[in-house]
Amino acid sequence: QRAVAGAKSASNILREEQARRVITTGAAELDALLGGGVAPQEVTEFCGVPGIGKTQLGMQLAVNVQIPHELGGVGGHAIYIDTEGSLIAERVVDMAHALVGEVSSIAAASNNPQKVYAAKQLTVD
């Protein structure tokens, strides 16, 4: 039998899923409900009444996806599509500054040169 080009076995898919890192929400309880965080390369829908934090969560995930691999993150990028005009750029910058500060503190406390270097590469600009 010939395999279809690009096809993967179920066991290969399972291994990839188990090795995949997740994006932390920044809230341990929510991460626990989500199986550790939000899985990249998948669609996750958050829904609810206005004002409960869906936009804030989306912005935080767009920031947190950039946490370097060396510090337990995905080390990825995000595209944020705002269809309601609710994105507040100043808030995202504040979130990014907070993340950089937190990541820098964690790296410094680890005394691990690779983590410290990775943290220094994470900037708001």
Number of C-alpha atoms within 10 A of each C-alpha: 3 4 8 7 6 5 9 10 8 9 9 11 12 11 10 11 12 9 9 13 18 20 25 23 23 14 10 12 11 14 16 12 10 15 10 16 20 20 17 14 8 7 8 10 6 10 9 8 7 8 8 10 13 15 17 17 15 17 22 20 19 20 25 24 21 19 22 18 14 16 18 13 16 20 17 15 12 12 6 12 9 10 7 7 7 9 16 11 10 9 13 17 15 12 19 22 17 14 21 21 15 13 21 21 13 16 21 15 11 13 10 12 11 13 22 20 14 18 23 13 12 19 12 14 6
